[in-house]
Amino acid sequence: MATWANLTHYLTFKTKKTRLYYMALTVVLCSVFYLIGIWQHGGLTTGATTSSTILLPTLPCNPSKNITFTTRPNNITLDFTPHHTAEELVPFTPSARVKHLPACDSKFSEYTPCQDTERSLKFDRKMLVYRERHCPAKHELLKCRIPAPYGYRTPFRWPESRDVVWYANVPHKHLTVEKARQNWVKFEGDRFRFPGGGTMFPRGAEAYIDDIGKLINLKDGSVRTAIDTGCGVASWGAYLLSRNILPISFAPKDTHEAQVQFALERGVPALIGILASNRLPYPSRAFDMAHCSRCLIPWGQYDGLYLTEVDRILRPGGYWILSGPPVNWENHWKGWNRTKEDLNKEQNGIESVAKSLCWKKLVQKNDLAIWQKPTNHMHCKLQRKIFKKPPFCQSQEADKAWYTNMEACMTPLPEVSDIKEIAGGPLTNWPERLTAVPPRILSGSVKGVTAKLFEKDTELWKKRVSHYKAADSQLAEPGRYRNVLDMNANLGGFAAALIDYPLWVMNAVPVEAEVNTLGVIYERGLIGTYQNWCEAMSTYPRTYDFIHANSIFTLYKDRCDMEDILLEMDRILRPQGSVIIRDDVDVLVDVKSIVDGLQWDSKMTDHEGGPHVREKLLIATKQYWTTPAPNNQDQEVSKTAS
């Protein structure tokens, strides 16, 4: 037993001794290699470079050669900067993946997919439903690039564009004949000239707006956003812009050929639209002022349905301005070729609807009549005992307005506790309105958006737009772009960051967005519309000089084809117009392969946060090309814009 214990003690002692030797040997070897490393990097010298030459053996793929290994001084600075660019993330041979998209036939040069005349004839003419949006089915979508008309020229820059448009860009003389006496538009050689006249403002839009300004205050910034219903060539909106009032003009695509197209070519915000059966694509409480100048909308019909829709989109305390029939019918009935009885009936119908909406008629002077919406509905709810119609809406969301049927009910304003309180909260006057926290956010009615987040978003977009200007020098050039589209506007930060430039931004809020923010955008004194980007926009080809697309393709992944969205962007982008698309790098690689098929000049660049951020930017410019010359129908014309 003692022997076994002695043996165990001996083996344990020997094992510990062996481990001690191994540890000592490891320390010695580590020290030696450490000293060798210092020596190789010049640590034991004065910093001079040393070298040694080794003769490599001859190999089949490596002929014998002398290779010199050079030791470097110890003052080396390690380089951690990236040695790649976003552009290098694109496959080296993208042409192998590119599907070149052909040009459409020249007959499609003014194609508006959701307001196509032939398709519209299939729908009901009652209440002009056939002139609303009716988009093509997936199998009907064009898979080609919409051409510009032959001779298309870069539009005049603002403010010159307000008065002059190239004939080649909108080759339609119909309005110059039909509206010749009303001074809408004149044809002069190779261009159209817009004198600023209108059916109800023969002295010009400037004088007409002056007349309105004598009746309500247009100078203190309380009126910022305006909507012109049945706008003609949008001269009213065009002349409002110089007064820091931002309008949206709309009119249907009807017998007044190209009226919205003229408006856009002039650099005035406009959309194709009509009051028929669906709500207008704007949120409630959006506009400070609505206007109708002989717009031919039957305001008193259908239980006042159309005036009720104007009430929905007017802000508390907002104005509705009417000129033309039946206003001042006593002096105009002969010229309007209508009977006194008919016009008086129409006037009484409008007055009755306005009263039922609790509007106050402020003034009627000469050819102008102005009503004002109440600032809250405290009194109006009491009046329901007298005016049974329209009732207050119970079901529909006030801001829901994409293919949403109009109902003969009144959109209730947010509750107030005092008769002097403004429903939904007061708005600051322009220009402070742009950066003030919007009432919708202060009230907590926008899910997940706080005042702090809003202010942070505003600063973020200032930084991003500064980065954009560095990446796209044309964006930094004042006047280069006039008509701008933000396809996924969120809180309107992109538009707000460009406010000092002579441009306007159409802020589109996708109906698929998690949060409906279009009301916030309007409360900032900006304009916009709802849009589903699986469908075409209600506008003409070549509407926009610049398109901004933030995370659009991630949002619409698995909803519709990326190619169809890009073809729509190509349709509404002007020749030599630019696009900035920001999205995940993997998404942008796929986008770029299609963009190359559109024959845009494009490049990928890094996020403003640096190359290590997955989100990248794709900056592209649409090439200038037009339909062929009339005597050369089988070739696409491509040349430098004049």
Salt bridges, closest charged atoms under 4 A:
ASP79 OD2 - HIS83 NE2 2.88
GLU110 OE1 - HIS172 NE2 2.77
ASP163 OD1 - ARG162 NE 3.16
GLU178 OE1 - HIS174 NE2 2.70
GLU178 OE2 - HIS256 NE2 3.08
GLU188 OE1 - ARG193 NE 2.92
ASP190 OD2 - ARG153 NH1 3.59
ASP190 OD1 - ARG191 NE 2.90
GLU206 OE2 - ARG243 NH2 2.68
ASP210 OD1 - ARG243 NH2 2.75
ASP211 OD2 - ARG203 NH2 2.46
ASP211 OD1 - LYS214 NZ 3.86
ASP228 OD1 - HIS291 ND1 2.90
GLU257 OE2 - HIS172 ND1 3.39
GLU265 OE1 - ARG574 NH2 3.88
ASP288 OD1 - ARG315 NH1 2.86
ASP288 OD2 - ARG433 NH1 3.03
GLU309 OE2 - ARG312 NH2 2.87
ASP342 OD2 - ARG338 NE 2.90
GLU346 OE1 - ARG338 NH2 2.60
GLU351 OE2 - LYS361 NZ 2.59
ASP367 OD1 - HIS332 NE2 2.84
ASP399 OD1 - ARG440 NH2 3.35
GLU415 OE2 - LYS381 NZ 2.43
GLU459 OE2 - LYS462 NZ 3.30
GLU477 OE2 - ARG157 NH2 2.94
ASP486 OD1 - HIS548 ND1 3.01
GLU523 OE2 - ARG285 NH2 3.96
GLU523 OE2 - ARG440 NH1 2.99
GLU535 OE1 - ARG133 NH2 2.83
ASP545 OD1 - ARG574 NH1 2.91
ASP561 OD2 - LYS138 NZ 2.80
GLU563 OE1 - LYS99 NZ 3.33
GLU563 OE2 - LYS143 NZ 3.63
ASP564 OD2 - LYS138 NZ 3.71
ASP564 OD1 - LYS143 NZ 2.45
GLU568 OE1 - ARG571 NE 2.80
ASP584 OD1 - ARG614 NE 2.91
ASP586 OD2 - ARG614 NH2 2.85
ASP590 OD1 - ARG97 NH2 3.32
ASP596 OD1 - LYS592 NZ 3.29
ASP606 OD1 - LYS616 NZ 3.04
GLU608 OE2 - ARG464 NE 2.93
GLU608 OE2 - ARG582 NH2 2.99
GLU608 OE2 - HIS607 NE2 3.25
GLU615 OE1 - ARG582 NH2 2.90
GLU615 OE1 - HIS607 NE2 3.37
GLU636 OE1 - ARG145 NH2 3.26
